[in-house]
Amino acid sequence: MAWVAGCCPILAVGVDLILKSMGINSGWIIFAVCLSINGALLEGDRKYLTGLGLDTSSLKNAWLIPAYLFGRPSVAGGGNGYAVLWCLLFILSFIVPSTPVVPNVTDGQQIDAAAHFESLDQQGTTWTGVIVIDDGPLKGQKLSGGGVTDSSFTSGSTVRVSGTVHLQGNQLTVNPMQITPGNGP
């Protein structure tokens, strides 16, 4: 189980990509889920070692993942390979950008989709906010948008978004973005 726990940081990257592809900003969810999985695996490993008759009292707490993994060889023998692997993958999980997966969309593609304002702020006579796409290949994607002068828009207003998709790294934009009231074409 120590080798599986050593690979857990890469799980964080995978789960983050899956959640972002569904339009969910994962934030601390990933950290909590992976910490829980890692801790459960190491607690299971500690119980396994105890079942073998080994004294695991020096391993202390399975939730201190690197400390547990580096302390395990003194109890069970072997090397620090899984501990080094965990540390490398943990660092790598911060270096590898988690680019949102946007299926069936290419740079320069034209879109025309139903959407709604998730939030809306007034800045003078102009309204800006976060727009969530409700259909088509960008369904669930959040876009910053605005520049509308129609004061009838509110948070939750149903709109139609059209424009050209631009993908740059992990940024997705629709520019120029045209926002019209309602859900119609």
C-alpha positions in Angstrom: 0.0 0.0 0.0 3.0 2.3 0.5 3.7 2.4 -3.2 0.0 3.2 -4.0 0.2 6.0 -1.4 3.4 7.2 -3.1 1.5 7.7 -6.3 -1.4 9.7 -4.7 -0.2 13.2 -5.6 -0.7 12.5 -9.3 -4.3 11.6 -8.4 -4.8 15.3 -7.5 -3.9 16.4 -11.0 -6.2 13.9 -12.5 -9.2 14.7 -10.3 -8.6 18.5 -10.9 -8.7 18.0 -14.6 -11.9 16.0 -14.5 -13.6 18.5 -12.2 -12.5 21.5 -14.4 -13.8 19.7 -17.5 -17.2 19.7 -15.8 -16.9 23.4 -15.1 -16.2 22.9 -11.3 -13.5 25.0 -9.7 -12.0 22.4 -7.4 -9.8 24.5 -5.2 -9.4 22.9 -1.7 -11.6 20.0 -2.6 -8.7 18.3 -4.3 -6.4 18.8 -1.4 -9.0 17.4 1.1 -9.9 14.4 -1.0 -6.3 13.4 -1.7 -5.2 13.9 1.9 -8.1 11.7 3.0 -7.2 9.0 0.5 -3.5 9.1 1.4 -4.3 9.0 5.1 -6.7 6.0 4.7 -4.1 4.1 2.6 -1.4 4.7 5.1 -3.6 3.8 8.1 -4.4 0.6 6.3 -0.7 0.0 5.7 0.0 0.7 9.4 -2.7 -1.9 10.4 -1.2 -4.4 7.9 2.3 -3.9 9.4 0.8 -4.3 12.9 -0.9 -7.5 11.8 2.5 -8.8 10.7 3.7 -8.4 14.3 5.8 -5.2 13.6 5.9 -2.4 16.1 4.4 0.6 14.3 4.4 3.0 17.3 7.3 5.0 15.8 5.2 5.7 12.7 3.0 8.0 14.7 0.3 9.5 12.6 -0.6 8.3 9.1 -1.9 11.7 8.2 1.7 13.1 8.2 2.3 11.5 4.8 6.0 12.2 4.2 7.0 11.5 7.8 5.1 8.2 7.7 6.7 7.1 4.3 10.2 8.1 5.4 9.8 6.3 8.7 8.3 3.1 7.3 11.6 1.5 6.2 12.9 1.6 9.8 9.9 -0.6 10.8 9.3 -2.8 7.7 12.7 -2.7 6.0 13.3 -1.7 2.4 14.2 1.7 1.0 12.7 5.1 0.8 11.6 4.8 -2.9 7.9 5.4 -2.2 8.7 8.4 0.0 10.9 9.9 -2.6 8.3 9.2 -5.3 5.6 10.9 -3.2 7.7 14.0 -2.7 8.6 14.2 -6.4 4.9 13.8 -7.5 3.8 16.2 -4.9 6.1 18.9 -6.3 5.2 17.9 -9.8 1.5 18.3 -9.0 2.1 22.1 -8.4 4.3 22.5 -11.5 2.0 20.7 -14.0 -0.7 23.2 -15.1 -4.2 21.8 -14.8 -5.6 22.9 -18.1 -9.3 22.6 -18.4 -10.4 20.0 -20.9 -12.7 21.4 -23.4 -13.9 18.7 -25.7 -14.9 19.4 -29.3 -13.7 23.0 -29.2 -10.9 24.4 -31.3 -9.2 27.8 -31.3 -11.1 30.1 -33.7 -14.3 28.2 -33.6 -17.6 30.2 -33.7 -20.1 29.5 -30.9 -23.7 30.5 -30.3 -25.0 29.1 -27.0 -27.5 29.6 -24.3 -26.0 30.9 -21.0 -26.8 32.7 -17.8 -25.1 35.3 -15.6 -23.8 33.6 -12.5 -22.9 37.0 -11.0 -23.3 40.5 -12.3 -21.7 43.8 -11.2 -22.5 47.3 -12.3 -19.6 49.6 -13.1 -21.0 52.9 -14.0 -23.4 52.3 -16.9 -21.8 49.0 -17.9 -22.5 45.6 -16.5 -19.9 42.8 -16.2 -19.9 39.4 -14.6 -19.4 35.7 -14.8 -21.3 33.9 -17.6 -21.9 30.1 -17.4 -22.5 28.4 -20.8 -25.6 26.2 -20.6 -25.4 24.2 -23.8 -23.1 23.1 -26.7 -19.5 22.1 -26.5 -18.6 24.7 -23.9 -21.4 23.6 -21.5 -20.4 24.3 -17.9 -17.6 26.6 -18.8 -17.4 30.0 -17.0 -16.4 33.1 -18.9 -15.8 36.6 -17.7 -18.0 38.8 -19.7 -19.8 42.0 -19.9 -19.6 45.4 -21.3 -23.4 45.2 -21.6 -25.4 48.4 -21.1 -28.8 46.7 -20.7 -29.8 47.3 -17.1 -32.5 44.7 -17.2 -29.8 41.9 -16.8 -29.6 40.5 -13.3 -27.6 37.6 -11.7 -29.3 34.5 -13.1 -30.5 36.3 -16.3 -30.7 33.9 -19.3 -28.7 35.2 -22.2 -27.4 34.1 -25.6 -23.6 34.2 -26.1 -21.9 34.2 -29.5 -18.4 34.9 -30.7 -15.1 33.3 -31.5 -13.4 30.8 -29.1 -9.8 31.5 -28.2 -7.7 28.9 -26.3 -4.4 30.1 -24.8 -2.8 27.8 -22.2 -5.4 27.2 -19.5 -7.4 30.3 -20.5 -10.6 30.1 -22.6 -12.1 33.3 -23.9 -14.8 34.2 -26.4 -13.9 37.3 -28.2 -15.5 39.4 -29.4 -18.3 38.2 -27.2 -21.9 39.2 -28.0 -24.5 38.9 -25.3 -28.1 39.2 -26.1 -31.1 38.8 -23.8 -33.1 35.6 -23.7 -32.4 32.0 -24.8 -33.3 32.3 -28.4 -31.0 32.3 -31.4 
